């Protein structure tokens, strides 16, 4: 069972830093992301796998660990950028907390660097101030997005893909193409109707709207049509991963 971490106590999250002369090689483990977000580690790894399949993040390095009850296990090592994407996927409200944590880690990593000259010390101070300002801007930039995603996730009722495209400020044809390419929807052979992939239904991103059709004139069998609708959770997910940037 995980303890829920809030922006006020993220310093309790033990984050791995690879030893380096710079802070550019910092990494965070999937175990630590699970602790930060209060999610199960296996769920975190599944989320990472899904993001890798969708080519949203790069394939992470895998490391062995002792696991539960001393049994061997594995965890992922992810970089700073990908950790933001993963945490935003799992818990959008923790994005700012993660930014704060990375800022702490970079400050700690900087403590290992002892400037050799006064000029180097001045440059290090200037670089740190610039990094801190950049991180504050990231927090300010992310806050409206996080709030918008949470509103979408809390909205009621599923909507058609055309209406979802309007919410995402995309052309409907572009959204249909993206959903087909990324295995959200497909057309059965000989049919012009779109159908949702079962994993996307199971994930809660899509549902099927069932429409009754006229009975088959030859057999009298009742017929029905299934049209995919985007749920609030699915709409929030699409907004979160910013698919417009890849189109």
Rosetta silent file (secondary structure, phi, psi, omega in degrees, C-alpha in Angstrom):
SEQUENCE: XXXXXXXXXXXXXXXXXXXXXXXXXXXXXXXXXXXXXXXXXXXXXXXXXXXXXXXXXXXXXXXXXXXXXXXXXXXXXXXXXXXXXXXXXXXXXXXXXXXXXXXXXXXXXXXXXXXXXXXXXXXXXXXXXXXXXXXXXXXXXXXXXXXXXXXXXXXXXXXXXXXXXXXXXXXXXXXXXXXXXXXXXXXXXXXXXXXXXXXXXXXXXXXXXXXXXXXXXXXXXXXXXXXXXXXXXXXXXXXXXXXXXXX
SCORE:     score description
SCORE:     0.000 S_00000001
   1 L     0.000  132.662 -175.483    0.000    0.000    0.000 S_00000001
   2 L   -95.662  146.401  170.472    1.429    3.382   -1.000 S_00000001
   3 L   -85.121  130.067 -178.993    1.385    6.557    1.045 S_00000001
   4 L   -68.896  129.068 -179.185   -0.100    9.389   -1.003 S_00000001
   5 L  -100.056  135.962  179.342    2.533   12.036   -1.633 S_00000001
   6 L  -115.035  166.399  179.972    1.527   15.687   -1.868 S_00000001
   7 L   -55.476  -21.287 -178.181    3.425   18.729   -3.134 S_00000001
   8 L   -82.814  -16.139 -177.477    4.294   19.476    0.492 S_00000001
   9 L  -131.099   29.809 -179.668    6.122   16.254    1.243 S_00000001
  10 H   -69.286  -12.275  179.181    7.754   15.200   -2.021 S_00000001
  11 H   -68.024  -12.377  177.661   11.155   15.400   -0.345 S_00000001
  12 H   -79.178  -11.496 -179.303   10.403   11.949    1.105 S_00000001
  13 L   -80.494  118.159 -177.944   10.572   10.436   -2.377 S_00000001
  14 L   -84.614  111.021 -176.428   14.055    8.895   -2.801 S_00000001
  15 L  -106.130  135.609 -178.447   15.128    9.591   -6.370 S_00000001
  16 L   -77.853  133.236  173.454   18.062    7.900   -8.087 S_00000001
  17 E  -120.405  125.537  174.383   20.767   10.132   -9.564 S_00000001
  18 L   -73.994  134.903 -178.424   23.407    8.674  -11.832 S_00000001
  19 L   -68.312  125.212 -177.522   26.823    9.963  -10.783 S_00000001
  20 L  -157.951  162.289  176.670   28.019   12.450  -13.362 S_00000001
  21 L   -78.515   -9.765  176.441   29.841   15.747  -13.643 S_00000001
  22 L  -127.701  172.629  178.936   26.613   17.300  -14.895 S_00000001
  23 L   -97.058    7.365 -174.332   22.960   16.976  -13.944 S_00000001
  24 L   -75.349   -9.529 -177.075   21.893   16.025  -17.473 S_00000001
  25 L  -108.319   23.238  177.852   22.002   12.274  -16.714 S_00000001
  26 E   -66.168  143.626  175.654   19.486   12.256  -13.852 S_00000001
  27 L  -136.655  159.910  176.806   17.027    9.396  -13.862 S_00000001
  28 E  -130.112  140.865 -178.557   14.010    8.364  -11.834 S_00000001
  29 E   -88.019  156.926  176.181   12.836    4.797  -11.328 S_00000001
  30 H   -64.003  -27.847  175.856    9.345    3.513  -12.000 S_00000001
  31 H   -64.050  -41.609 -179.148    9.258    2.457   -8.332 S_00000001
  32 H   -70.948  -34.748  175.274    9.766    6.047   -7.254 S_00000001
  33 H   -64.613  -39.094  176.852    7.106    7.282   -9.681 S_00000001
  34 H   -60.911  -42.059  179.922    4.712    4.746   -8.140 S_00000001
  35 H   -67.544  -40.644 -178.773    5.507    6.132   -4.682 S_00000001
  36 H   -63.129  -41.300 -175.421    5.137    9.730   -5.837 S_00000001
  37 H   -94.453   -8.233 -178.080    1.714    9.172   -7.416 S_00000001
  38 L    73.472   24.482 -179.313    0.413    6.578   -4.958 S_00000001
  39 L  -103.770  158.319  173.987   -0.067    4.030   -7.760 S_00000001
  40 L   -67.226  143.953 -177.092    0.799    0.325   -7.876 S_00000001
  41 H   -63.663  -37.360  179.952    4.170   -0.326   -9.491 S_00000001
  42 H   -65.424  -33.849  176.999    2.726   -2.820  -11.986 S_00000001
  43 H   -68.711  -37.705  177.409    0.196   -0.195  -13.099 S_00000001
  44 H   -62.672  -44.468 -179.512    2.991    2.345  -13.540 S_00000001
  45 H   -64.768  -37.475  177.668    4.961   -0.108  -15.685 S_00000001
  46 H   -64.135  -40.026  177.751    1.883   -0.833  -17.809 S_00000001
  47 H   -62.156  -43.294  178.254    1.412    2.902  -18.352 S_00000001
  48 H   -61.831  -44.237  179.100    5.055    3.233  -19.403 S_00000001
  49 H   -59.085  -42.657 -179.207    4.682    0.283  -21.804 S_00000001
  50 H   -64.708  -41.481  179.302    1.583    1.875  -23.343 S_00000001
  51 H   -67.029  -33.800  176.863    3.326    5.225  -23.812 S_00000001
  52 H   -66.978  -44.614  179.465    6.288    3.462  -25.442 S_00000001
  53 H   -60.002  -40.415  179.629    3.965    1.602  -27.836 S_00000001
  54 L   -78.874    1.582  177.840    2.281    4.911  -28.738 S_00000001
  55 L    60.917   33.685  177.876    5.779    6.393  -29.311 S_00000001
  56 L   -90.599  -32.138  174.470    5.130    9.154  -26.791 S_00000001
  57 L  -128.272  164.544  178.654    8.198    8.299  -24.701 S_00000001
  58 L   -82.713  159.124 -179.869   11.408    6.422  -25.476 S_00000001
  59 L   -66.927  124.661 -174.896   11.979    2.832  -24.393 S_00000001
  60 L   -80.797  161.047  172.738   13.421    3.029  -20.855 S_00000001
  61 E   -71.761  143.899 -179.609   16.432    1.246  -19.415 S_00000001
  62 E  -109.604  134.943  177.198   15.528   -1.836  -17.340 S_00000001
  63 E  -127.179  149.548  176.147   17.203   -2.682  -14.033 S_00000001
  64 E   -83.136  148.649  172.734   16.881   -5.662  -11.717 S_00000001
  65 E  -141.598  172.107 -175.835   15.778   -5.210   -8.100 S_00000001
  66 L   -71.369  -22.476  177.595   15.154   -7.461   -5.109 S_00000001
  67 L    68.665 -173.128  179.292   11.377   -7.178   -5.522 S_00000001
  68 H   -78.114  141.786  176.420    8.805   -8.181   -2.926 S_00000001
  69 H    57.763   28.644  177.109    9.667  -10.892   -0.406 S_00000001
  70 H    77.785    1.955  179.846   13.191  -11.047   -1.799 S_00000001
  71 L   -81.770  142.898 -178.333   12.045  -12.278   -5.192 S_00000001
  72 L   -59.559  142.972  177.198   13.797  -10.786   -8.238 S_00000001
  73 E  -143.571  178.280  179.923   11.942   -7.966   -9.942 S_00000001
  74 E  -134.090  147.590  172.209   12.489   -5.300  -12.560 S_00000001
  75 E  -137.660  163.918 -179.440   11.946   -1.585  -12.707 S_00000001
  76 E   -98.834  150.082  170.639   12.384    1.079  -15.362 S_00000001
  77 E  -111.149  121.966 -177.991   14.781    4.027  -15.372 S_00000001
  78 E  -123.564  152.768  179.501   13.315    7.096  -17.078 S_00000001
  79 L   -84.341 -179.201 -173.656   14.685   10.543  -17.788 S_00000001
  80 H   -62.462  -50.999 -176.885   13.309   13.900  -16.761 S_00000001
  81 H   -60.598  -46.654 -178.072   11.145   14.615  -19.812 S_00000001
  82 H   -67.620  -30.743  178.594    9.581   11.152  -19.887 S_00000001
  83 H   -64.516  -35.917  176.764    8.921   11.248  -16.133 S_00000001
  84 H   -62.248  -45.082 -178.615    6.760   14.351  -16.683 S_00000001
  85 H   -62.507  -43.687 -177.405    4.746   12.551  -19.374 S_00000001
  86 H   -65.334  -46.278 -178.877    4.287    9.442  -17.212 S_00000001
  87 H   -66.706  -39.049  177.114    3.199   11.351  -14.102 S_00000001
  88 H   -62.039  -34.827  177.711    0.834   13.547  -16.131 S_00000001
  89 H   -68.442  -42.515 -176.264   -0.701   10.340  -17.516 S_00000001
  90 H   -77.687  -47.626 -175.265   -1.100    8.752  -14.068 S_00000001
  91 L  -151.016   91.586 -177.522   -2.054   11.796  -11.972 S_00000001
  92 H   -52.878  -33.947 -176.871   -2.143   15.202  -13.712 S_00000001
  93 H   -66.875  -13.380 -178.761   -2.352   16.996  -10.368 S_00000001
  94 H   -94.643    1.572 -178.403    1.123   15.734   -9.444 S_00000001
  95 H   -59.953  -46.506  179.896    2.891   17.329  -12.422 S_00000001
  96 H   -63.477  -38.251  178.487    3.800   20.466  -10.466 S_00000001
  97 H   -63.117  -37.485  178.970    4.977   18.351   -7.525 S_00000001
  98 H   -67.184  -39.710  176.626    7.251   16.418   -9.852 S_00000001
  99 H   -59.760  -44.221  178.223    8.699   19.651  -11.221 S_00000001
 100 H   -59.470  -41.356 -177.489    9.424   20.749   -7.645 S_00000001
 101 H   -66.183  -42.451  178.154   11.110   17.430   -6.912 S_00000001
 102 H   -62.550  -36.274  178.761   13.331   17.647   -9.976 S_00000001
 103 H   -62.683  -41.928  177.003   14.301   21.172   -8.928 S_00000001
 104 H   -60.984  -44.089 -177.369   15.380   19.830   -5.529 S_00000001
 105 H   -65.331  -39.867  179.597   17.377   17.055   -7.173 S_00000001
 106 H   -67.109  -35.832  177.061   19.157   19.398   -9.539 S_00000001
 107 H   -66.036  -40.742  178.685   20.047   21.664   -6.636 S_00000001
 108 H   -65.448  -41.802  179.748   21.404   18.661   -4.718 S_00000001
 109 H   -63.071  -35.346  179.353   23.368   17.471   -7.745 S_00000001
 110 H   -65.734  -22.411 -179.930   24.842   20.934   -8.070 S_00000001
 111 L   -67.796  -20.545 -179.665   26.233   20.653   -4.545 S_00000001
 112 L   -79.456  -10.785 -178.021   28.691   18.045   -5.797 S_00000001
 113 L   -98.827  114.384  179.581   30.247   20.590   -8.154 S_00000001
 114 L  -103.115  111.322 -179.433   32.802   22.823   -6.442 S_00000001
 115 L   -59.137  139.067 -178.655   33.766   25.761   -8.673 S_00000001
 116 L   -84.305  -24.136 -178.347   37.508   26.062   -9.087 S_00000001
 117 L  -133.990  166.398  178.152   37.466   29.816   -9.676 S_00000001
 118 H   -63.192  -37.863  179.489   35.376   32.836   -8.767 S_00000001
 119 H   -63.392  -41.211  177.889   34.283   33.132  -12.409 S_00000001
 120 H   -64.588  -37.819  179.083   33.047   29.532  -12.406 S_00000001
 121 H   -63.818  -42.608  178.050   31.146   30.196   -9.179 S_00000001
 122 H   -63.660  -41.789  179.647   29.413   33.206  -10.727 S_00000001
 123 H   -65.020  -41.040  178.778   28.545   31.188  -13.834 S_00000001
 124 H   -62.323  -41.474  179.004   27.190   28.311  -11.723 S_00000001
 125 H   -64.472  -41.175  179.134   25.003   30.735   -9.765 S_00000001
 126 H   -65.386  -41.983  178.754   23.704   32.281  -12.984 S_00000001
 127 H   -62.955  -41.837 -179.454   22.979   28.845  -14.481 S_00000001
 128 H   -64.624  -41.956  178.906   21.112   27.744  -11.347 S_00000001
 129 H   -62.634  -39.858  178.588   19.008   30.906  -11.334 S_00000001
 130 H   -64.961  -42.668  179.256   18.163   30.346  -15.001 S_00000001
 131 H   -63.573  -42.896 -179.836   17.203   26.711  -14.348 S_00000001
 132 H   -62.323  -41.903  178.926   15.021   27.695  -11.389 S_00000001
 133 H   -64.885  -40.032  178.750   13.248   30.315  -13.475 S_00000001
 134 H   -61.852  -41.828  179.973   12.704   27.798  -16.280 S_00000001
 135 H   -67.546  -37.508  177.040   11.159   25.315  -13.851 S_00000001
 136 H   -64.000  -37.958  177.724    8.875   27.978  -12.405 S_00000001
 137 H   -66.335  -35.918  176.336    7.735   28.789  -15.932 S_00000001
 138 H   -61.569  -44.347  179.596    7.051   25.085  -16.535 S_00000001
 139 H   -60.930  -47.026 -179.906    4.843   24.995  -13.435 S_00000001
 140 H   -63.543  -37.479 -179.821    2.944   28.106  -14.542 S_00000001
 141 H   -70.173  -36.485 -176.882    2.600   26.700  -18.053 S_00000001
 142 H   -77.192  -28.864 -173.000    1.398   23.300  -16.837 S_00000001
 143 H   -56.643  -49.676  178.684   -1.147   24.596  -14.307 S_00000001
 144 H   -62.525  -38.420  179.686   -3.855   25.642  -16.831 S_00000001
 145 H   -63.517  -44.701  179.498   -3.350   22.421  -18.802 S_00000001
 146 H   -61.218  -43.746 -179.760   -3.670   20.287  -15.670 S_00000001
 147 H   -63.550  -41.593  179.720   -6.825   22.161  -14.652 S_00000001
 148 H   -64.979  -41.715  179.238   -8.328   21.764  -18.135 S_00000001
 149 H   -63.277  -41.311  179.528   -7.553   18.044  -18.213 S_00000001
 150 H   -65.170  -36.921  177.673   -9.147   17.554  -14.799 S_00000001
 151 H   -65.671  -41.900  178.548  -12.281   19.396  -15.978 S_00000001
 152 H   -62.030  -42.474 -178.181  -12.490   17.175  -19.065 S_00000001
 153 H   -65.897  -28.545 -177.689  -12.062   14.049  -16.944 S_00000001
 154 H   -89.186   -8.418 -178.160  -14.850   15.176  -14.606 S_00000001
 155 L   -66.342  155.693 -178.198  -17.286   16.010  -17.414 S_00000001
 156 L  -102.573  143.026  173.564  -20.326   13.805  -17.850 S_00000001
 157 L    88.429  139.490  176.719  -21.300   11.800  -20.901 S_00000001
 158 L   -85.863  153.061 -177.812  -19.450   10.355  -23.887 S_00000001
 159 E  -128.586  160.942  179.225  -19.338   12.270  -27.163 S_00000001
 160 E   -70.922  163.950 -176.124  -18.849   11.373  -30.806 S_00000001
 161 H   -65.017  -34.424  178.138  -15.392   11.574  -32.346 S_00000001
 162 H   -62.366  -44.352  178.064  -16.331   14.655  -34.394 S_00000001
 163 H   -68.211  -34.888  177.374  -17.312   16.552  -31.236 S_00000001
 164 H   -61.838  -38.905  178.633  -14.172   15.281  -29.493 S_00000001
 165 H   -61.204  -37.927  178.475  -12.122   16.804  -32.316 S_00000001
 166 H   -63.731  -43.226  178.584  -13.757   20.183  -31.647 S_00000001
 167 H   -61.553  -35.785 -177.334  -12.811   19.987  -27.968 S_00000001
 168 L   -89.038    0.849  179.902   -9.232   19.152  -28.956 S_00000001
 169 L    58.341   45.822  177.702   -9.189   21.903  -31.613 S_00000001
 170 L  -124.613  157.438  170.766   -8.447   19.400  -34.372 S_00000001
 171 L   -71.193  137.805  179.805  -10.024   18.660  -37.720 S_00000001
 172 H   -53.248  -40.719 -178.859  -12.287   15.593  -37.390 S_00000001
 173 H   -61.795  -35.282  179.723  -10.460   13.872  -40.270 S_00000001
 174 H   -69.364  -40.124  179.848   -7.137   14.306  -38.446 S_00000001
 175 H   -68.524  -42.975  176.986   -8.511   12.836  -35.221 S_00000001
 176 H   -57.875  -43.905 -178.910  -10.076    9.865  -37.032 S_00000001
 177 H   -63.807  -41.483 -179.710   -6.750    9.213  -38.781 S_00000001
 178 H   -66.154  -43.477 -179.194   -4.799    9.416  -35.501 S_00000001
 179 H   -63.726  -37.200  177.840   -7.217    7.112  -33.683 S_00000001
 180 H   -69.484  -43.781 -178.435   -6.994    4.552  -36.481 S_00000001
 181 H   -63.210  -35.878 -176.280   -3.186    4.756  -36.648 S_00000001
 182 L   -99.078   19.772  170.946   -2.829    4.321  -32.883 S_00000001
 183 L    60.230   47.535  169.114   -5.300    1.414  -32.691 S_00000001
 184 L   -97.338  -40.334 -177.834   -8.205    3.126  -31.011 S_00000001
 185 E  -135.925  159.618  176.974  -10.692    2.445  -33.819 S_00000001
 186 E  -155.205  166.343  175.215  -10.897    0.314  -36.971 S_00000001
 187 E  -109.740  130.543  175.460  -13.287   -0.646  -39.741 S_00000001
 188 L   -70.360  151.156 -179.177  -14.380   -4.247  -40.116 S_00000001
 189 L   -59.185  128.516  178.952  -13.911   -5.752  -43.552 S_00000001
 190 L    83.325    4.028 -179.065  -16.846   -4.883  -45.776 S_00000001
 191 L  -123.346  143.073  177.618  -18.213   -2.292  -43.355 S_00000001
 192 L   -92.838   -2.905 -176.985  -18.000    1.484  -43.484 S_00000001
 193 L   -88.022  146.208  175.170  -18.614    1.887  -39.749 S_00000001
 194 E   -82.537  147.134  177.856  -15.911    2.497  -37.209 S_00000001
 195 E  -131.222  141.888  179.857  -15.483    0.089  -34.305 S_00000001
 196 E   -82.855  140.670  172.639  -13.563    0.637  -31.071 S_00000001
 197 L   -68.943  139.743 -176.648  -10.690   -1.664  -30.121 S_00000001
 198 H   -58.351  -41.057  179.248  -11.541   -3.632  -26.991 S_00000001
 199 H   -59.032  -32.225  178.853   -8.425   -2.530  -25.007 S_00000001
 200 H   -73.788  -30.961  174.600   -9.506    1.109  -25.399 S_00000001
 201 H   -69.801  -44.856  179.249  -12.972    0.202  -24.138 S_00000001
 202 H   -60.544  -37.137  179.915  -11.461   -1.709  -21.222 S_00000001
 203 L   -72.789  -11.452  179.266   -9.257    1.303  -20.411 S_00000001
 204 L    86.925   13.206 -178.495  -12.378    3.472  -20.232 S_00000001
 205 L   -86.559  -32.430 -178.121  -11.377    5.692  -23.165 S_00000001
 206 E  -132.269  154.904  169.718  -14.132    4.632  -25.578 S_00000001
 207 E  -135.379  168.855  176.090  -17.603    3.108  -25.420 S_00000001
 208 E  -106.496  132.330  170.656  -19.990    1.873  -28.088 S_00000001
 209 E   -91.452  123.939 -177.020  -23.303    3.557  -28.807 S_00000001
 210 E   -97.447  124.183  178.990  -25.787    0.887  -29.849 S_00000001
 211 E  -118.123  125.755  178.856  -28.359    1.883  -32.485 S_00000001
 212 E   -74.726  134.053  178.085  -31.215   -0.445  -33.419 S_00000001
 213 E  -111.254  170.408  177.189  -31.644   -0.996  -37.149 S_00000001
 214 L   -64.073  147.771  179.652  -34.477   -2.429  -39.176 S_00000001
 215 L   -63.794  150.346  177.392  -34.766   -6.187  -39.052 S_00000001
 216 L   -59.463  123.652 -175.903  -33.170   -8.162  -41.857 S_00000001
 217 L   -63.209  -24.848 -177.950  -35.900   -8.384  -44.548 S_00000001
 218 L   -88.812  -41.793 -175.283  -35.004  -11.965  -45.407 S_00000001
 219 L  -101.951  -19.826 -177.399  -34.437  -13.492  -41.966 S_00000001
 220 L    77.286    5.075 -179.319  -36.349  -11.097  -39.740 S_00000001
 221 L   -73.811  133.538  177.329  -33.383  -10.997  -37.347 S_00000001
 222 L   -64.948  142.042 -179.869  -33.035   -7.762  -35.387 S_00000001
 223 E  -122.565  158.403  179.797  -29.922   -5.779  -36.269 S_00000001
 224 E  -145.420  151.503  176.879  -27.880   -3.159  -34.441 S_00000001
 225 E  -114.134  144.911 -179.376  -25.070   -0.734  -35.250 S_00000001
 226 E  -118.290  119.864  178.890  -22.191    0.108  -32.917 S_00000001
 227 E  -116.855  131.167 -178.779  -20.601    3.563  -33.068 S_00000001
 228 E   -73.524  136.495  174.435  -17.561    4.484  -30.929 S_00000001
 229 E  -120.724  147.233  179.014  -17.912    7.408  -28.520 S_00000001
 230 E   -91.350  125.882  179.006  -15.103    9.124  -26.612 S_00000001
 231 L   -79.928  164.739  173.840  -15.558    9.134  -22.834 S_00000001
 232 H   -54.770  -38.858  178.105  -14.515   12.065  -20.600 S_00000001
 233 H   -64.228  -41.843  179.009  -11.542    9.943  -19.511 S_00000001
 234 H   -66.082  -39.523  178.848  -10.584    9.304  -23.134 S_00000001
 235 H   -65.288  -41.789  177.962  -10.933   12.985  -24.022 S_00000001
 236 H   -62.607  -39.970  179.656   -8.762   13.966  -21.055 S_00000001
 237 H   -64.412  -43.121  179.962   -6.150   11.411  -22.120 S_00000001
 238 H   -64.749  -39.340  177.178   -6.070   12.739  -25.679 S_00000001
 239 H   -66.453  -37.269 -176.533   -5.708   16.307  -24.409 S_00000001
 240 H   -64.480  -42.268 -177.291   -3.008   15.193  -21.994 S_00000001
 241 L   -86.845   -1.806  172.678   -0.763   13.613  -24.614 S_00000001
 242 L    52.392   62.600 -175.805   -1.288   16.592  -26.943 S_00000001
 243 H   -66.250  -22.438  179.581   -1.815   14.599  -30.121 S_00000001
 244 H   -60.362  -27.603 -178.840   -2.068   17.798  -32.160 S_00000001
 245 H   -68.632  -21.875 -177.196    1.685   18.248  -31.792 S_00000001
 246 H   -98.767    0.056 -176.849    2.306   15.030  -33.747 S_00000001
 247 L  -100.511    0.000    0.000   -0.082   15.798  -36.605 S_00000001
